[in-house]
Amino acid sequence: MSANDLPALDELATAQAWAEEGRKVAIATVVETWGSAPRPVGAHLVIDHDGHFEGSVSGGCVEGEVVAEAIEVIASGKPKMLEFGVADETAWRVGLSCGGRIRVHVTPLD
């Protein structure tokens, strides 16, 4: 296990703890990157139904959008694939102007 694996383990432990507390939780995971991407494949962001979160999928530049989408995923119970990149108008709005693209899968935790 490398030091890079530890944050993901901590975030997954947080997701489990929150679920055990009765909180509704979603996990966002970077599943693909192209070009310059702030976080690697496998990076996690854990979000609860109130918008509390831990971890990172973008170094801060798209986290707000991912949290908002995760709250919708929790409410619907249906996973969603999100993609952000410089060609995407949303990415410019939320600050992903680094020249890369990321794909983030958001799934509710049952």
C-alpha angles and dihedrals in degrees: 000000000000129000088253089065095057100076091053090051090050092050093049089049088051090051090052093047092048091049090049088053088057096255118142107239141190128193121214115200130186103236101171138014133188126193117337109004125172096218131032129243108282096037112139138210116191116204131184128208091264093055098257110145144181130194131024140261098177113018088258102305099104103013095108092056092046091050091051091049091046091056088055090048090052091050095047098036089222124119120235136200116221127192127193128182144139092272090056114089090213091057092057090048092053095040108260095140095131094110098255140094132226133195116208125191114208118196133172117242113232 
